[in-house]
Amino acid sequence: MKSRNFLLATLFFAGIGTSMAQSNLLNAKTPDEIGQKTAEQELLDNDNPLPYGYVGDRDILFARKIWETIDLNQRVNFPMLFPVEENIGDDRRSLFRVLITAIEDGSLTEVYGDSYFTEKKSLEEIKTNFYVSMLNNYGIDTMNQYPGETEEDLKAKGILTAEHYDTQEVTANDVAAYRIVGTWYFDKRQGELKYRILGICPMAVDALSKMRMGDAAEPIELFWVFYPGARDVLHQAKAFNEKNSAMPITFDHLLNSRRFSAVIYKEENVYGDRLIKDYLQENAQMQLLESERIKNKIRNFEQDMWNY
């Protein structure tokens, strides 16, 4: 028994040593060596996301597409929000920064403007919501002193400078929530109710509304990412594990295992997939109860398949 416990403890601590949140932390001789992986570590880390199994159309006995909102104000969802700073000393980044970086470097191309993935968006179209620069009162007064001159001409001459503009930018700290769409389905071959996430969308106040309305502005859908095409990117990015910082989890694992809290705001239905708030208006409590009713309806389908 003692030898068995010793073996389990050895394997446990060995696993911790090979999966530190900051690579080479305990072996580094200088701070510059922290985060640098050895050739052996690179070989061990050269893995891929767990592939989805094939599901035939005839194997799906029941399916229902569901849209949900992940509120980042809830503590359980903090791993998606933090860190909001760019450089905090390790390789962790927020989910928003992971998605934006992948879109910018071209490793993530399946980006759309709606949750049905019909309207593809380019990087330039996405960034229109992220940054805005407008002439302030000082800039307008300066332009009035040069009638007949365009704004571009005055900028080229150096008359209009940065002090003549008010700027606003959307950062990771501005992301208030994520929306996800996925399908719950009953696999009759395995006799199990399963979930497959299809898309994810960050929500934040766009830069223009943030400048004009401040805190009164409502978050909007910035862009939708087709999730199966983003799994490789999300598998390489680590999320913080509050229970054990030496064992970080990937964002792909976090989302696929549903380690978050979400509220249903829409389900596919005969009324054109209308929102819950469209037929239960101005009653937040009833909207939450309707969300729970939809959740229980899906859960009860699996329970009703069995006889005891």
Sequence and secondary structure as in RCSB ss.txt:
>XXXX:A:sequence
MKSRNFLLATLFFAGIGTSMAQSNLLNAKTPDEIGQKTAEQELLDNDNPLPYGYVGDRDILFARKIWETIDLNQR
VNFPMLFPVEENIGDDRRSLFRVLITAIEDGSLTEVYGDSYFTEKKSLEEIKTNFYVSMLNNYGIDTMNQYPGET
EEDLKAKGILTAEHYDTQEVTANDVAAYRIVGTWYFDKRQGELKYRILGICPMAVDALSKMRMGDAAEPIELFWV
FYPGARDVLHQAKAFNEKNSAMPITFDHLLNSRRFSAVIYKEENVYGDRLIKDYLQENAQMQLLESERIKNKIRN
FEQDMWNY
>XXXX:A:secstr
 HHHHHHHHHHHHHHHHTS SSTTTTT SSGGGTT   HHHHHHH           GGGEEEEEEEEEEEETTSG
GGHHHH   SS SSSS   HHHHHHHHHHTTS   EESSTTS SB  HHHHHTTTEEEEE HHHHHHHHTSTT  
HHHHHHTTSS GGGEEEEE  GGGEEEEEEEEEEEEETTTTEEEEEEEEEEEEE  HHHHHHHGGGS  EE  EE
EGGGGHHHHHHSEE  TT TTS EEHHHHHHTT S  EEEEE  TTTS BHHHHSTT HHHHHHHHHHHHHHHHH
HHHHT   
